[in-house]
């Protein structure tokens, strides 16, 4: 399923849906932001070191498992390696947001068991990659953008131009089906400031990891 929400926009790949300002809807915005702040306070975002170097983006997680990286590779773990005990629980407001967005995009029944929070400062970026550490690829990824805008990059295949999608505060991208294993990333985040989030972009990605 794909939805072209703007007549002058590039068409999205099959299986990718953009829901503009979905997370900033007045009916859910306050609860979502309160939940994000609680997770970040309980498990502060940290630098991740990967087999390919150090990530500029800081990461944390909530839910049954969290994603971690090291020189040895990538994996999901139930215990936060930088704090005693498990990751913070996935707040009900965030779980509800992800499930409703997935349903709106044509992927009913999605129940995430983890949410990864990526915190970008101006200049931070995310290289093109594929989310492939999850156990079941039938479920989509639900990606929520908060704070300063960023350009979401999607590699559509050999010989095709890179799709560049400008995401604003509250925008949600859902990708599943044919788009589930697409290579995607984020261009360097511009210098800016958002009235609620400050000089940051916080990206929430909901997955079914196990």
DRENDO-1510 file (C-alpha; in Angstrom, 1 decimal, always signed):
<recs>
REC; n; res; u; v; w
REC; 1; UNK; +0.0; +0.0; +0.0 .
REC; 2; UNK; +1.3; +3.5; -0.8 .
REC; 3; UNK; -0.3; +6.9; -0.3 .
REC; 4; UNK; +0.6; +10.0; -2.2 .
REC; 5; UNK; -0.6; +12.7; +0.1 .
REC; 6; UNK; +0.8; +15.7; -1.9 .
REC; 7; UNK; +0.2; +16.1; -5.6 .
REC; 8; UNK; +3.7; +17.5; -6.2 .
REC; 9; UNK; +5.5; +15.0; -3.9 .
REC; 10; UNK; +7.5; +12.0; -5.1 .
REC; 11; UNK; +5.4; +8.9; -4.9 .
REC; 12; UNK; +6.3; +6.7; -1.9 .
REC; 13; UNK; +7.4; +3.1; -2.3 .
REC; 14; UNK; +4.8; +0.4; -2.2 .
REC; 15; UNK; +4.2; -0.4; +1.5 .
REC; 16; UNK; +5.3; +3.1; +2.8 .
REC; 17; UNK; +2.7; +5.5; +4.1 .
REC; 18; UNK; +3.2; +9.1; +5.4 .
REC; 19; UNK; +0.8; +10.4; +8.1 .
REC; 20; UNK; +1.4; +14.1; +8.4 .
REC; 21; UNK; +1.3; +15.6; +11.9 .
REC; 22; UNK; -0.3; +12.4; +13.2 .
REC; 23; UNK; +1.6; +12.4; +16.5 .
REC; 24; UNK; +1.0; +16.1; +17.1 .
REC; 25; UNK; -2.8; +15.8; +16.9 .
REC; 26; UNK; -4.2; +17.6; +19.9 .
REC; 27; UNK; -5.9; +14.5; +21.1 .
REC; 28; UNK; -2.6; +12.6; +21.6 .
REC; 29; UNK; +0.3; +15.2; +21.5 .
REC; 30; UNK; +0.5; +16.0; +25.2 .
REC; 31; UNK; +0.4; +12.3; +26.3 .
REC; 32; UNK; +3.0; +11.3; +23.7 .
REC; 33; UNK; +5.4; +14.1; +24.7 .
REC; 34; UNK; +5.0; +13.3; +28.4 .
REC; 35; UNK; +5.8; +9.6; +27.7 .
REC; 36; UNK; +8.9; +10.5; +25.7 .
REC; 37; UNK; +10.2; +12.7; +28.5 .
REC; 38; UNK; +9.6; +9.9; +31.1 .
REC; 39; UNK; +11.6; +7.4; +29.0 .
REC; 40; UNK; +14.5; +9.7; +28.3 .
REC; 41; UNK; +14.7; +10.6; +32.1 .
REC; 42; UNK; +14.6; +6.9; +33.1 .
REC; 43; UNK; +17.1; +5.7; +30.5 .
REC; 44; UNK; +19.2; +8.6; +29.2 .
REC; 45; UNK; +20.2; +8.4; +25.5 .
REC; 46; UNK; +23.8; +7.2; +25.0 .
REC; 47; UNK; +26.4; +6.9; +22.3 .
REC; 48; UNK; +26.5; +3.6; +20.4 .
REC; 49; UNK; +29.7; +2.1; +19.0 .
REC; 50; UNK; +29.2; -0.1; +16.0 .
REC; 51; UNK; +31.5; -2.4; +13.9 .
REC; 52; UNK; +31.8; +0.6; +11.5 .
REC; 53; UNK; +32.5; +3.4; +14.0 .
REC; 54; UNK; +30.7; +5.6; +16.5 .
REC; 55; UNK; +27.2; +6.8; +15.8 .
REC; 56; UNK; +26.6; +10.6; +16.0 .
REC; 57; UNK; +23.0; +10.0; +17.1 .
REC; 58; UNK; +22.3; +9.1; +20.8 .
REC; 59; UNK; +20.0; +6.2; +21.4 .
REC; 60; UNK; +17.8; +4.7; +24.2 .
REC; 61; UNK; +14.8; +2.4; +24.2 .
REC; 62; UNK; +11.7; +1.3; +26.1 .
REC; 63; UNK; +9.7; -1.9; +26.0 .
REC; 64; UNK; +10.5; -5.6; +26.5 .
REC; 65; UNK; +13.8; -5.3; +24.7 .
REC; 66; UNK; +16.1; -2.6; +23.5 .
REC; 67; UNK; +18.5; -2.4; +20.6 .
REC; 68; UNK; +22.2; -2.1; +21.3 .
REC; 69; UNK; +25.3; -2.0; +19.2 .
REC; 70; UNK; +29.0; -2.7; +19.8 .
REC; 71; UNK; +32.1; -3.6; +17.9 .
REC; 72; UNK; +30.8; -7.2; +17.8 .
REC; 73; UNK; +27.5; -6.3; +16.1 .
REC; 74; UNK; +23.9; -5.5; +16.8 .
REC; 75; UNK; +21.3; -7.2; +18.9 .
REC; 76; UNK; +18.2; -6.8; +21.0 .
REC; 77; UNK; +18.6; -7.3; +24.8 .
REC; 78; UNK; +16.1; -7.3; +27.7 .
REC; 79; UNK; +18.5; -5.6; +30.2 .
REC; 80; UNK; +19.7; -2.1; +29.7 .
REC; 81; UNK; +23.6; -2.5; +29.7 .
REC; 82; UNK; +24.1; +1.0; +31.2 .
REC; 83; UNK; +21.5; +0.8; +34.1 .
REC; 84; UNK; +20.6; -2.0; +36.5 .
REC; 85; UNK; +17.5; -3.8; +35.5 .
REC; 86; UNK; +15.3; -3.8; +32.4 .
REC; 87; UNK; +14.5; -1.0; +30.0 .
REC; 88; UNK; +11.6; +1.3; +30.9 .
REC; 89; UNK; +8.2; -0.1; +30.1 .
REC; 90; UNK; +6.7; +1.0; +26.8 .
REC; 91; UNK; +4.2; +3.7; +27.9 .
REC; 92; UNK; +0.6; +3.1; +27.0 .
REC; 93; UNK; +0.4; +6.4; +25.1 .
REC; 94; UNK; +3.3; +5.4; +22.8 .
REC; 95; UNK; +2.0; +1.8; +22.3 .
REC; 96; UNK; -1.4; +3.2; +21.4 .
REC; 97; UNK; +0.1; +5.8; +18.9 .
REC; 98; UNK; +2.1; +3.0; +17.1 .
REC; 99; UNK; -0.9; +0.6; +16.9 .
REC; 100; UNK; -3.3; +3.3; +15.6 .
REC; 101; UNK; -0.8; +4.6; +13.0 .
REC; 102; UNK; -0.1; +1.1; +11.7 .
REC; 103; UNK; -3.8; +0.5; +11.4 .
REC; 104; UNK; -4.3; +3.8; +9.6 .
REC; 105; UNK; -1.6; +2.8; +7.2 .
REC; 106; UNK; -3.1; -0.5; +6.4 .
REC; 107; UNK; -1.3; -2.8; +8.9 .
REC; 108; UNK; -3.9; -3.8; +11.5 .
REC; 109; UNK; -3.0; -5.8; +14.6 .
REC; 110; UNK; +0.5; -4.3; +15.1 .
REC; 111; UNK; +1.6; -4.6; +18.8 .
REC; 112; UNK; +5.1; -3.3; +19.2 .
REC; 113; UNK; +7.3; -4.8; +21.9 .
REC; 114; UNK; +10.0; -2.1; +21.7 .
REC; 115; UNK; +10.4; +1.6; +20.9 .
REC; 116; UNK; +13.9; +2.9; +20.0 .
REC; 117; UNK; +14.4; +6.6; +20.6 .
REC; 118; UNK; +17.1; +8.3; +18.5 .
REC; 119; UNK; +18.1; +11.8; +19.6 .
REC; 120; UNK; +19.6; +14.0; +16.9 .
REC; 121; UNK; +21.5; +17.3; +17.4 .
REC; 122; UNK; +22.0; +19.6; +14.5 .
REC; 123; UNK; +24.6; +18.0; +12.2 .
REC; 124; UNK; +23.8; +14.5; +13.3 .
REC; 125; UNK; +22.8; +12.0; +10.6 .
REC; 126; UNK; +21.9; +8.3; +10.1 .
REC; 127; UNK; +23.5; +6.4; +7.3 .
REC; 128; UNK; +21.5; +4.2; +4.9 .
REC; 129; UNK; +20.7; +0.9; +6.5 .
REC; 130; UNK; +18.1; -1.8; +6.7 .
REC; 131; UNK; +16.2; -2.8; +9.9 .
REC; 132; UNK; +16.9; -6.5; +9.9 .
REC; 133; UNK; +17.5; -7.5; +13.5 .
REC; 134; UNK; +13.8; -8.3; +14.2 .
REC; 135; UNK; +12.5; -11.8; +14.2 .
REC; 136; UNK; +9.4; -11.4; +12.1 .
REC; 137; UNK; +9.3; -9.1; +9.0 .
REC; 138; UNK; +5.6; -9.4; +8.6 .
REC; 139; UNK; +5.2; -6.4; +11.0 .
REC; 140; UNK; +5.9; -2.8; +9.9 .
REC; 141; UNK; +8.2; -0.2; +11.4 .
REC; 142; UNK; +6.4; +2.9; +12.7 .
REC; 143; UNK; +8.6; +5.9; +12.7 .
REC; 144; UNK; +7.6; +9.1; +14.5 .
REC; 145; UNK; +9.4; +12.5; +14.1 .
REC; 146; UNK; +9.4; +15.1; +16.9 .
REC; 147; UNK; +11.2; +18.4; +17.1 .
REC; 148; UNK; +13.3; +20.1; +14.3 .
REC; 149; UNK; +12.7; +18.9; +10.8 .
REC; 150; UNK; +14.8; +16.3; +9.0 .
REC; 151; UNK; +15.1; +14.8; +5.6 .
REC; 152; UNK; +14.3; +11.0; +5.5 .
REC; 153; UNK; +16.2; +9.2; +2.8 .
REC; 154; UNK; +15.0; +6.1; +1.1 .
REC; 155; UNK; +17.0; +4.0; -1.4 .
REC; 156; UNK; +14.5; +2.7; -3.9 .
REC; 157; UNK; +16.8; +0.3; -5.8 .
REC; 158; UNK; +19.7; +0.3; -8.2 .
REC; 159; UNK; +19.4; +3.0; -10.8 .
REC; 160; UNK; +16.6; +4.8; -9.1 .
REC; 161; UNK; +17.0; +8.2; -7.5 .
REC; 162; UNK; +17.2; +8.5; -3.7 .
REC; 163; UNK; +13.8; +9.5; -2.3 .
REC; 164; UNK; +14.0; +12.6; +0.0 .
REC; 165; UNK; +11.1; +13.1; +2.3 .
REC; 166; UNK; +11.1; +16.2; +4.6 .
REC; 167; UNK; +9.6; +15.2; +7.9 .
REC; 168; UNK; +8.2; +17.8; +10.3 .
REC; 169; UNK; +7.2; +17.6; +14.0 .
REC; 170; UNK; +4.5; +15.0; +14.5 .
REC; 171; UNK; +4.9; +13.3; +11.1 .
REC; 172; UNK; +4.7; +9.5; +11.1 .
REC; 173; UNK; +6.0; +7.2; +8.5 .
REC; 174; UNK; +4.9; +3.6; +8.5 .
REC; 175; UNK; +6.7; +1.1; +6.3 .
REC; 176; UNK; +5.9; -2.6; +5.9 .
REC; 177; UNK; +5.2; -5.1; +3.2 .
REC; 178; UNK; +7.3; -4.5; +0.2 .
REC; 179; UNK; +9.0; -1.5; +1.9 .
REC; 180; UNK; +9.8; -3.3; +5.2 .
REC; 181; UNK; +13.4; -4.0; +4.2 .
REC; 182; UNK; +14.1; -0.8; +2.3 .
REC; 183; UNK; +17.4; +0.9; +2.9 .
REC; 184; UNK; +16.7; +4.2; +4.7 .
REC; 185; UNK; +18.5; +6.9; +6.6 .
REC; 186; UNK; +18.5; +10.6; +7.7 .
REC; 187; UNK; +20.4; +13.5; +6.1 .
REC; 188; UNK; +22.4; +15.8; +8.4 .
REC; 189; UNK; +19.8; +17.6; +10.6 .
REC; 190; UNK; +19.8; +21.3; +10.1 .
REC; 191; UNK; +20.5; +23.9; +12.8 .
REC; 192; UNK; +17.1; +24.9; +14.1 .
REC; 193; UNK; +15.0; +25.0; +17.2 .
REC; 194; UNK; +11.6; +23.6; +18.0 .
REC; 195; UNK; +9.4; +25.4; +20.6 .
REC; 196; UNK; +8.6; +22.1; +22.5 .
REC; 197; UNK; +11.6; +19.9; +21.8 .
REC; 198; UNK; +14.4; +22.5; +21.6 .
REC; 199; UNK; +17.4; +22.1; +19.3 .
REC; 200; UNK; +16.8; +18.4; +18.9 .
REC; 201; UNK; +15.0; +15.9; +16.7 .
REC; 202; UNK; +13.7; +12.9; +18.5 .
REC; 203; UNK; +12.8; +9.9; +16.3 .
REC; 204; UNK; +10.7; +7.1; +17.8 .
REC; 205; UNK; +10.8; +3.8; +15.9 .
REC; 206; UNK; +8.3; +1.1; +17.0 .
REC; 207; UNK; +9.1; -2.5; +16.1 .
REC; 208; UNK; +8.0; -6.1; +16.8 .
REC; 209; UNK; +11.4; -7.4; +17.7 .
REC; 210; UNK; +10.6; -10.9; +19.0 .
</recs>
